[in-house]
């Protein structure tokens, strides 16, 4: 196994363990591929209860709407309507909460002419039920209202920021509450394309940073010009997918290196919190042959929880708002809950839908008791419901002693309640050094404040005794004729 993290981090964690006087703890048993697991502080795979279980497999035929052909995207609205982008059939299928067909969109009126889609790859639904389609084959973005009537079409923009031979092929699209449109397009390395509400191209946002291999850079500097031309170029990677939350922050996934998950603000700056033992990136352990996770979709449940899809392993990884790894499920194969070519994930309430392009199937995953408890513990903490979060986190670690961040969650809940000493105990157990230090400082202040009068009495007493002794010694010295001057 290769480690994405350097050995230095493991050494630092070992040092922390020595300082705290505790073990890294937890079982070191490795989970089989596809099983649920977490990571220990050493980066080892440790077994974990399943948070989700596959319960239902759906095809276009089983839903009574005809077989899906190369479906590529999903979107679930706040009232749990399900939009399936059936790309090969150039249609959008709309299902209700009971998975019954509610509507089908395969054409729209464009200046009196019936217009259709051509190999569309991305779909987004606004709060007002407006539908935006990345109509890739037609090289445009189509915006329809809640009745399926055309609002606007965004085609190849004219801008000095774009090369003259630019080929506009949108593959993903989202819209914020100000009706700005963000497009992910094929071959665009400068970031997401931002369009105004009127459809005018305004700028790029969130360009991926270049990740440079130090070894590769070293050899480049020693190589001839001809040799350098044969080496890998240090260029930004394309985004692979995106989603937008209620606050207007865009979560985006990208290639195999660097920050594979990003949270972009209005200025395009990455503000994703990464306070876990390992940065959110999918699997941190991987073989040389398969390589690191390739994240191709992201779903934001709310501001506290988000999930990403790994196309290489068919796994769905979920993180809390601080970037701490919560759980994983899925895999590659032919059994229910496994995939051939997973392309999209969406939540329906607290359940998950995963779309498989090659199989033309949609799998429903439902929460286990453990998954429901953990989800609610995280949400309760972020809502400021300390008592509820505390109880739910304790229930969680009763089922999974390997979930290190849950101990930290308990410590944070207790810290908010003002029990700094007990919070230190849980932070110590989870090796959460920053919060341990915070709790220690608060506990020290509390002790000093509670014992201030006693401490001052002792200090004054010591000073008084010292002064008396010094005065006495001076008097005795004068009697013997010894000067202290």
N, C-alpha and C positions, 0 to 999 in steps of 0.2 A: 504493500500500500504506500502511496505517496501522500504527503501532507501538504495542503495548501499553506498552512501556517508554518513559520520557521520554528526551528528547535529552540530559538531564544525564548519564545513565549512559554514553551513548556518548562524551560529552566526557571523563568520568572515565577510561574505558577508553583513550581516546586519550592522556590524560596519563600513564597507566601505561606505555603503549607507549613514550612519549618517555623516561620515567624509565629504563625497562629497556633502551632503545636497540634495540628490535626492532619488526618489523612485525606487524600483526594476522594476517598470513599466510593461507594457504589460498586455494583457488579461489573466485571470486565468481560462478561459473556458477549460474544458477537452475535448480532441478529442476522438472520438469513436475509438474502435479497428479497425486497418487497415487504418484509415484516416491519412493524413499527419499532422505532428506536429513537434514542437521543444520543448526545455526545457528552462524554465526561470531560473534566477539565484538562485531561491529557490528550483529548482528541480521539479517544477510543469510542467505538460504537457500543452502546449499552442498551439492553432490552427495555422496552416500554410497553405499557398497555396500548391497545388500539384505540385511537380517538374516533376513527370512522370505519364503517364497514359498507362494502358494496351490497346493495339490496335489489336493485332493479336495472335491467338492461333494456334500452329502448332503441328501436329502429324506426325509420319512416314507415315501413310496412306495418309494424306492430301498432304504430300510432294511427294507421289508417290514412296516411297522406302520401303514400308512394315512397319508394326507396330513396334514401339520401344518396347523393353523389358528390363525393369530395367536399363535405361540409367543412367550413373553415373558421367559423366564429360563433359566439354565443353572447347574448346579453339578457340579463334578468332585471326587470324594473322593480321599483320599491313595493308595488302591489303584487309582485311575484308572477307577472306575465313573462313568458319565455320566448325570446326571439332567436331563431336558429337560421344562420346564413348558410343555405344549401347551395354552395357555389357552383357545383357542376350542373345543377338544374336552374341556375340563375334566378333563384327565388328566395324569399324570406318567409319562413313559417312561424306563425305566432300561436303559442299554446297558452291555455289558462293554467291556474294553479293545480288543476287536476289532470294536466297533460292532455287536454282535449283541444283540437284545433279551433282557434278563435278567428284567425284570418290568414290570408296568404297574399303576399305582395310580389308580383312578378312583372309588373309594368306600371307606368304612370303617364299621365297626360302631360305632354311637353308641347305647348303651343298648338294644341288641337291634334297632335299626332301621338299615337301610343308608342312610348319609348320603353326599352327593356335594358336589363343589366347584362354585362359580359364578364364572367369569371370574377365576381366581386369577392373581396377577401376580408373586409372589416365592416363591423356594424356598431352603431352606438345609438342609444335611446335616451332622450332628455327627460326631465321631470314632467314636461308637458306632453310626452309621448311623441315628440318629433323624432323622425328616423333619419340618421345619417349613414350613408353607405359609401364605403371606399370601393367604387366601381372600377376595379383595376384594369380590366380589359378595355374599357372605354376611356381610360386615362382621365378620370374625373371623380369628384365627390358629389353625390346627389343628396340633397336635403329635402325631405318630405315632411309635411305637417302631420298632426294626429289622425287626419282623415285620408292620408295617402296622397294629398295634393302637393304638387311641386312648389317648393319655396324658392330654391335657387340651385344652380349647378356651379361648382367651383372647378375650373379647368386649369390647364397649364398657365401659371402666372407669368407676367412680364415684369422683370426686375433686374436691376444692375447686379444684384446679389447672386443671380443665377447664370450659369454658363449658357452660351447661345445654343448649344446642342442638348440642353437639358430635356430629359424625357420624363414627364410627370406620370408616375405609376403609384398612386396611393394604395397602401395595403392595410392601414389602420387609421381610425379617426375618432376623436372625442370633441366635445363642446363644453365650455364652461358656462357659468350662469350669466356672464356678460355676452354670451353667444359668440365668443371667439372660437374659432375652429383650429384644432391642432391635428396635423397630418403626419403620419410616418410613411415615407415613400421609399421605393426601391433605389438603392445606390446613393442615398443622401447620407453623408458622413458629418454634416455640419450641425446636426441636431434635428429636433422636430420643427416642422414648418408651421408657422403661426399665420392665420388668416383673420382678418377683421370680420365683424358681423355681416358686412356687405360682401365678403368673399375676396377681399384684396389681400395679397401676400404682404406681410409687414416685416417679418424677421425670422431668424432661427432661434430656438432656445434649447439650452441643455446639451450642448455638444459634448460627446463623450471624451473624457480625458484619454490621452495616449498612455498605455502601459508599456514600459520599456524593460526588457530583460537585461539586467546588468552584464551578463556573460555575452549576450549577443552584441550589446553596445561596445564592450571591450574589444571583441574580435573585429567589429566594424572599423574601429579606430586603427587597428593594426593591418587592415586589409588594403589591397590596391583598389583603384576606382572600378576596375573590371569585376573584381571579386565582390565589392560592395553592391554592385548592380544585381548580383544574383541572390543577395540576402533579403530577408523579410523587411519590408518597409514599415516604419513606425507611423501608422496612420490610425485615426480614430475608427472604432467599430460602429456598425449600424445598430440602431435600436431594433429589438425583436418584437416588442409589444408595449402597450401602455394602457392605463386606466386612470380615471380622475375621481377624487372623492368629493364629498359635499362641500368641503372648504375650498375647492378649486386647486388643490395640489395634485400634480400629475405623478403617478408612480410609473416608472419605465424600466423595462428589462433590456439587457444588451448581451453581447457575446460572451466568450469563455474566459476573459481576463479582466482585471480591474474591478470597478464597482459594478457588479452585474445587476444590482437593483438600486434605483435612484428615486428620490422624492424631490421633485422640482417645484420651486416656488415661482411666482410671477416673473421674476428676473432670470429664471432658468438655473438658479443655484441649487445644488444638491443639499437638502437639509435632513436626509434620512438619519435617524438615530441608530447608532451601532454600538450599544453598550454591553452586548452579550460577550461570552467568552470567545466567540467566533463571529465574524461579520456575516450577515445574511448573504448566502451565495449558493444554496443547495447543499449537496454533499461536500464535506470537507475531506473525506477519504475517497480515493478513486484509484483505479488501476491505470497503468501507463497506456494501455490499449484503448480504453474507453475515454479516458480524460475527465476533466471536470464537468460539472453539470452545465447544460445549455438551457437557460431559462427562456421560455418562449411565450409565456403569458403571465399576467398578474391580475389578481382580483382583490379589491379592497372591501372588506366587510364593513368596516367603519374605521375611524381614526386609530383604533386600538389594535386591530388585527388585520394582517394581509397575508395572502398566499400566492405562491409562484409555482409554475409547472415546468418540470425538467423533461425535455423531449427525449433525452438520451435514455433515461431510466423509467420514464412514465410515472414519476413520483411527484406528489404535491407536498411542498414544504410550507409550513405556516409559522409566522413570527408575530410577536406582539409589537406594540408601538415603539419599544426601546430596542428592537432588533434581536430579541432573545428567542431562540428556537423553541417552539411549542410542541410540534408533532409532525409526522410524515405518514403518508399512506400512498397506495398505488403500486404499480410495477409494470414490467413488460411481459407479455405472454398472451395466452388464449383463454385463461379463466376469467370469470366475472371479477371485475375490479382490476384487470390488467389490460394493457393496450398495445396496439401496433404503432400507430402514429397519432399520439395525443396532440391536439392543437389549441384547445381552449378550456378554461375553467370558469365557472360562475357559481355563486352561492344562491340557493333558494331558501330564504330564512337561515337556518343554521345547517342546512344540508348542502351538498356539493353536486354539481353536474360537471362531468368531464366529457368532452367531445372528441371522438376518434375519427380522423379524416379517412384513413384507409378502410377501416371496418364500416364506416358510415353508421356509427352507433353513438349513443349517449348513455353514460352510466350514472346512476344516482347513488351517491354515498350518503348514508345517514349517521348521525352522531351516536356514539356509545355513551353510556352513563359517565365514563371517564372524560370523554371529549366535551360533553355538555358542561360538566363541572369545571373543567379547566377554562373553557371559553367564558363562562360566567364569572369565574374568579378574576380573570384578566379585565373584563369589562367593569366589574364592580370596583376594582382598584382604581381604574382610570376615571370612573365617575365620582370617586371620593367616598365610596361606601366602605369605610375601613373595616367595620365589624363583619359585614357580609363577606368581603374579600378574604379576611383573615380565616373565617370558618371554611370557606370554599378551598382556599389554598391548603389548609390542613387536611381536608378530605382528599385533595389531589395527591399529596405526598404519602398519604396512607396507602394509596394504590400504586404510586410510583416514587420510590425513594431515590431514583436516579435523576429526578427532575430538579436540577440544582437551582434554576432561576425561581422555582416556587418557594424555596427557603428565603431567597432574597425578597420575593413578593410579600411573604409573611413579615419579614423584617421591616419592609417599607410601611406596611399597614400598621405595625406596632409603633414604628417611629412616629407616624402621624398622630398616634394616640398619646405620644409623650412618654412611652416606656422605653427610654433610651438604652438601659442596661440589657433588657430582654432582646431588643432589636439587635444589639451588638452580637448576641449569641447566635442569632439566625444568619446575620451577615457573615459571621465567622464560619458557619457551617457551609455557606454557599461560596466562600472565598470572594465575596464582594468587597474588595478592599476600599474603594472610594466611599461606599455607604457605611462601612465599618468605621472609617475615620470620621465621617460626619457624625455618626451616632456617638462615638467616643468623645468628640469635642463637646457635644451637647450634654452628654452624661457628666463630663468633667465640670462644665459650668453649673449644672444642677447640683452636684455635690458641693462645689464651692459656695453656691448661693445658700444652700440649706445649712451649711456649717460655718457660715461667715463669722457669726458672733463667737463661736468656739475657737475658730482659727485665729481671729484677731485677739481674743483673750490670751491664747497661748503665745502668740507673737509678742504681745505687749508684756506678758509675764516674763518671757525669755529675755526681752530687752531690759526689763526692770531688774531682773536678777543679774544680768551681765553688767549693768550700770552699778549696782550695789557692790558686786565683787570688785569691779575696777576701782571704785571709790575707796573701798576697804583696803585694797592692796596699796593704793597711793598713800593713805594715812600711815600704814605700817612701814612703808618705805621712808617716809619723812622722819619717823621716829628713829630709824636706823641711819639717817643722814644721807639717804640715797635720793638723787634728783632724777626726775623723769623728763626734765627739759632737754 
